[in-house]
Amino acid sequence: MSNSTNETIATVGLGAGGPEVGVQGLGCMGMSWGYGPTHDEAEARATLERALELGVTLFDTADVYGFGRNEEFISPFVRAHRDRITLATKFAIERDESDPFGKTQIHNDRPYIRQAIEGSLRRLAVDHVDLYYMHRRNPEVPMEESVGAMAELVAEGKVKHLGLSEVTAKELRAAHAVHPIAAVQSEWSLFTRDVEGGGANSVAATAAELGVALVPFSPLGRGFLTGSFVQAEQELSEGDSRRLQPRFTGDNAATNAALLEPIRKIAEARGATLAQIALAWVQQQAQVHGLAVVPIPGTRTRARIEQNTGATRIELSADELAALEPIAGQVAGARYADMSLTSAGRE
């Protein structure tokens, strides 16, 4: 791998008809919400700029992150570089701000979608969104209604491309039949491989067949795969959503920490970080499954964005891939306490 911190990353088409983007994007959620307080806002803003310098062009947010404040946070950066970036945001999740990680309502109906896009455009201070995701699926609303309403936004010029998040292969097919889907965002990492389940009927296989890109969120297992935690539960600050997630709590955390050993060995042999090896594995799934894969790891620091993008220049050997293969099957705990809103929960 290159040691240069100024070498830009390669690009890939985001789905058959989608925009050309850097092969790694940036998840912006943690810059202002979800993983405890951001103590250095200036560094977080500098990280956005550094990411763009390194060739990252897909920047991901959602209206629920910080109850709109994450969209507001990245708005100045977006407007300053509007013609150079692909802006993604999402709708569907509603929570009570007094209990931010509590009860969740999912809205996929046409009136809500039209209301949501107007709110996002206002907070982002832009006239269109490049990629608009249905953040979570409400099976009680027909896919034809939801994607039909999203397609209206494309026709009106408020949205350029459509995406889905945490959908099953069957749901992806149904949506794609209404309007082309550019990308599916789902959790995918060495700890989570739900999108590969089902063989020829998996989300990954279906996306490849339809020409849809996969955008893995939490490709570093919400930070667990970086090796940063010794006692995960105790080390997370108040206000960090991971304190409620089974993989970070109790005996599960100790079990999962032990699973990092093969990643650590490969990283040490290559002079790389654990995060780089974990990200390289995700990036390499593009070759394995024959589709565009654009992970969106999140970070608040320039040093980490430089490390993360460096992973795009690592190609793991067959032996290294084989050593990493068993990890996901040994992970202790579900990725959420309530899996009902995930694709795996509806399979």
C-alpha positions in Angstrom: 0.0 0.0 0.0 1.0 3.6 -0.5 2.2 5.6 2.5 1.3 8.8 0.8 -1.4 10.8 2.6 -2.1 12.9 -0.5 -2.9 10.1 -2.9 -6.5 10.2 -4.0 -8.7 7.2 -4.1 -10.2 5.5 -7.2 -13.7 6.1 -8.4 -16.6 3.8 -9.3 -20.1 4.3 -10.7 -22.8 4.2 -7.9 -25.0 1.7 -9.6 -25.8 1.2 -13.3 -27.2 4.7 -13.7 -25.8 6.5 -10.7 -23.1 9.1 -10.3 -19.3 8.5 -10.3 -18.0 8.6 -6.7 -14.9 7.8 -4.7 -14.7 4.1 -3.8 -15.0 5.1 -0.2 -17.5 7.6 1.2 -17.8 9.3 4.5 -20.6 8.7 7.0 -21.2 12.0 8.8 -23.6 10.9 11.5 -21.0 10.6 14.3 -19.7 14.1 13.7 -22.6 15.5 15.7 -24.7 12.6 17.0 -24.9 9.0 18.0 -21.4 8.3 19.4 -21.2 10.8 22.2 -20.3 14.5 22.1 -18.0 16.0 19.5 -15.4 17.8 21.5 -13.6 19.4 18.5 -16.1 20.7 16.0 -13.4 22.5 14.0 -11.5 19.2 13.6 -14.7 17.5 12.4 -15.2 20.3 9.8 -11.5 20.0 8.7 -12.1 16.2 8.3 -14.8 16.9 5.7 -12.4 19.1 3.8 -9.6 16.5 4.0 -11.9 13.7 2.9 -12.7 15.7 -0.3 -9.0 16.3 -0.9 -8.4 12.6 -0.7 -11.0 11.8 -3.3 -14.0 11.0 -1.0 -17.0 12.4 -2.8 -20.0 10.6 -1.3 -21.1 12.3 2.0 -23.9 10.6 3.9 -26.3 12.0 6.5 -30.0 11.6 7.4 -32.8 13.7 8.8 -32.9 11.7 12.0 -29.3 12.2 12.9 -29.4 14.7 15.7 -33.0 15.5 14.7 -31.9 17.5 11.7 -28.8 19.0 13.2 -26.4 16.7 11.3 -27.7 18.0 8.0 -27.3 21.5 9.3 -23.8 20.7 10.4 -22.6 19.6 7.0 -24.5 22.2 5.1 -21.8 24.8 4.8 -19.3 22.2 3.5 -21.9 20.9 1.0 -22.7 24.4 -0.3 -19.0 25.3 -0.6 -18.3 22.2 -2.8 -21.7 21.5 -4.3 -20.5 20.6 -7.8 -17.8 18.2 -6.5 -19.7 16.0 -4.1 -22.5 13.5 -4.1 -24.9 14.3 -1.2 -26.9 11.5 0.3 -29.6 11.9 3.0 -32.5 9.7 4.2 -36.1 9.8 5.5 -38.4 7.5 7.4 -37.2 7.3 11.0 -39.0 9.4 13.6 -37.9 9.5 17.3 -38.7 11.5 20.3 -35.9 13.9 21.1 -36.4 13.5 24.8 -35.6 9.7 24.3 -33.3 9.7 21.3 -32.5 6.0 21.2 -35.9 4.9 22.4 -39.1 4.1 20.5 -38.9 4.4 16.7 -41.7 5.1 14.2 -41.1 4.3 10.5 -42.9 6.4 7.9 -42.9 5.4 4.2 -46.2 7.1 3.1 -46.3 9.7 0.4 -47.3 12.7 2.5 -44.4 12.0 4.9 -41.9 11.6 2.1 -42.9 14.9 0.6 -42.7 16.7 3.9 -39.3 15.0 4.7 -37.5 16.1 1.5 -38.6 19.7 2.0 -37.2 19.6 5.6 -33.9 18.2 4.4 -33.5 20.6 1.5 -34.1 23.5 3.9 -31.6 22.3 6.5 -29.0 21.5 3.9 -29.7 24.8 2.1 -29.6 23.1 -1.3 -32.1 22.7 -4.1 -31.7 19.0 -4.6 -30.3 15.8 -3.0 -28.1 13.6 -5.2 -29.1 10.3 -3.5 -32.3 10.0 -1.4 -32.7 6.9 0.7 -35.6 5.2 2.4 -33.8 4.8 5.7 -36.0 2.0 7.0 -38.9 -0.1 5.5 -42.4 -0.1 6.9 -43.9 -3.3 5.3 -47.4 -2.0 5.9 -47.0 0.7 3.2 -46.9 -0.7 -0.3 -43.5 -0.4 -2.0 -45.2 1.1 -5.0 -46.5 4.0 -2.9 -43.2 4.7 -1.3 -40.9 4.5 -4.3 -43.6 6.1 -6.5 -43.5 9.1 -4.2 -39.7 9.1 -4.3 -39.8 8.9 -8.1 -42.0 12.0 -8.1 -39.2 13.9 -6.4 -36.8 12.8 -9.2 -39.3 14.1 -11.8 -39.5 17.4 -9.9 -35.7 17.8 -9.7 -35.5 17.6 -5.9 -33.7 14.3 -6.0 -31.4 12.8 -8.6 -31.1 9.2 -7.6 -33.0 6.8 -5.3 -31.7 4.5 -2.6 -33.0 2.0 0.0 -31.5 1.0 3.3 -31.9 -2.3 5.2 -34.1 -4.0 2.6 -34.5 -7.6 1.7 -33.7 -8.9 -1.8 -37.4 -9.2 -2.5 -38.0 -5.6 -1.4 -35.2 -4.4 -3.6 -36.7 -6.1 -6.6 -40.1 -4.6 -5.9 -38.7 -1.1 -5.6 -36.5 -1.4 -8.7 -39.5 -2.4 -10.7 -41.1 1.0 -9.9 -38.0 3.2 -10.4 -34.3 2.4 -10.8 -32.5 2.1 -7.5 -28.9 3.4 -7.5 -27.8 2.0 -4.1 -28.7 -0.1 -1.2 -27.2 0.9 2.2 -26.9 -2.0 4.6 -24.6 -2.9 7.4 -21.7 -5.0 6.0 -18.4 -5.8 7.8 -16.3 -8.6 9.1 -18.8 -8.7 12.0 -22.0 -8.5 9.9 -22.6 -10.3 6.7 -26.4 -10.4 6.4 -26.4 -9.1 2.8 -24.6 -12.3 1.7 -27.2 -14.6 3.2 -29.4 -16.6 0.8 -26.9 -17.3 -1.9 -28.4 -16.4 -5.3 -31.3 -14.7 -3.6 -29.1 -12.6 -1.3 -29.2 -8.8 -1.3 -25.7 -8.7 -2.7 -26.5 -11.1 -5.5 -29.7 -9.3 -6.4 -28.0 -5.9 -6.3 -25.3 -7.3 -8.7 -28.0 -8.6 -11.0 -29.9 -5.3 -11.1 -26.9 -3.1 -11.4 -27.4 -1.6 -7.9 -24.4 -0.5 -5.7 -24.0 -1.6 -2.1 -23.1 1.1 0.4 -22.0 -0.6 3.6 -22.6 1.4 6.8 -20.7 0.6 10.0 -18.0 -1.2 7.9 -15.8 -1.0 11.1 -18.5 -2.6 13.3 -19.2 0.8 14.9 -15.6 1.1 15.8 -15.2 -2.4 17.3 -13.1 -3.6 14.4 -10.5 -0.8 15.0 -9.3 -2.6 18.2 -9.9 0.6 20.1 -11.9 -1.0 22.9 -10.6 -3.1 25.8 -13.8 -3.0 27.8 -16.2 -1.6 25.3 -19.2 -1.0 27.5 -17.2 0.8 30.2 -15.2 2.9 27.7 -18.2 4.4 25.9 -19.4 7.8 27.0 -22.9 8.8 28.1 -25.0 9.6 25.1 -23.3 6.9 23.0 -25.8 4.7 21.3 -23.4 1.7 21.4 -24.0 1.4 25.1 -27.4 -0.1 24.1 -26.1 -2.5 21.5 -25.6 -6.2 22.5 -22.2 -6.6 20.8 -20.7 -3.9 23.1 -22.1 -5.2 26.4 -21.3 -7.8 29.0 -19.6 -11.0 28.0 -20.4 -10.3 24.4 -17.8 -7.5 24.3 -15.0 -9.8 25.6 -15.9 -12.5 23.2 -15.9 -10.1 20.2 -12.7 -8.5 21.3 -11.0 -11.9 21.0 -12.2 -12.3 17.4 -9.9 -9.4 16.3 -6.8 -11.5 16.6 -6.6 -12.7 12.9 -7.2 -9.1 11.8 -4.4 -7.9 14.2 -2.0 -10.5 12.8 -2.6 -9.4 9.2 -2.3 -5.7 10.1 1.0 -6.2 11.9 2.4 -8.2 9.0 1.5 -5.5 6.6 2.3 -2.5 8.8 -1.3 -1.4 8.6 -4.0 -0.7 11.2 -6.8 -3.1 12.1 -9.3 -0.6 10.6 -7.4 -0.6 7.3 -7.6 -4.4 7.1 -11.3 -4.5 8.0 -12.0 -1.8 5.4 -9.9 -3.5 2.8 -12.0 -6.7 3.3 -15.2 -4.7 2.7 -13.8 -3.0 -0.4 -12.7 -6.3 -1.8 -16.2 -7.7 -1.7 -16.8 -5.7 -4.9 -14.6 -8.3 -6.7 -16.1 -11.2 -4.8 -19.7 -10.3 -5.6 -19.4 -8.4 -8.9 -20.9 -5.1 -8.0 -19.9 -1.6 -6.8 -19.2 -1.4 -3.1 -18.7 2.0 -1.5 -18.4 1.8 2.3 -19.0 4.9 4.4 -16.9 4.6 7.6 -17.4 7.6 9.9 -14.7 9.6 11.6 -14.2 13.0 13.2 -10.5 13.4 12.6 -8.2 14.0 9.6 -5.7 11.3 10.7 -8.4 8.7 10.6 -9.7 9.7 7.2 -6.2 9.4 5.9 -5.9 5.9 7.3 -9.3 4.9 6.1 -8.8 6.0 2.5 -5.4 4.2 2.6 -7.3 0.9 2.9 -8.6 1.3 -0.7 -5.0 0.5 -1.8 -4.7 -2.7 0.1 -5.5 -6.0 -1.7 -5.8 -9.0 0.7 -4.4 -12.3 -0.4 -6.5 -15.5 -0.7 -4.8 -16.8 2.5 -5.6 -13.6 4.4 -9.2 -13.7 3.2 -9.5 -17.3 4.4 -8.2 -16.3 7.8 -10.9 -13.6 8.1 -13.7 -15.7 6.8 -14.9 -17.3 10.1 -15.1 -14.1 12.1 -18.7 -13.1 11.4 -20.1 -16.5 12.3 -18.5 -16.3 15.8 -19.7 -12.8 16.8 -21.7 -12.7 20.0 -24.8 -10.6 20.2 -27.1 -9.1 17.6 -26.2 -5.8 16.0 -29.3 -4.1 17.5 -31.3 -5.0 20.6 -34.4 -4.9 18.4 -33.7 -6.4 14.9 -37.2 -5.9 13.6 -36.3 -2.9 11.5 -33.4 -4.7 9.7 -33.5 -6.7 6.5 -32.5 -9.8 8.5 -35.4 -9.3 10.8 -37.8 -9.5 7.9 -36.2 -12.4 6.0 
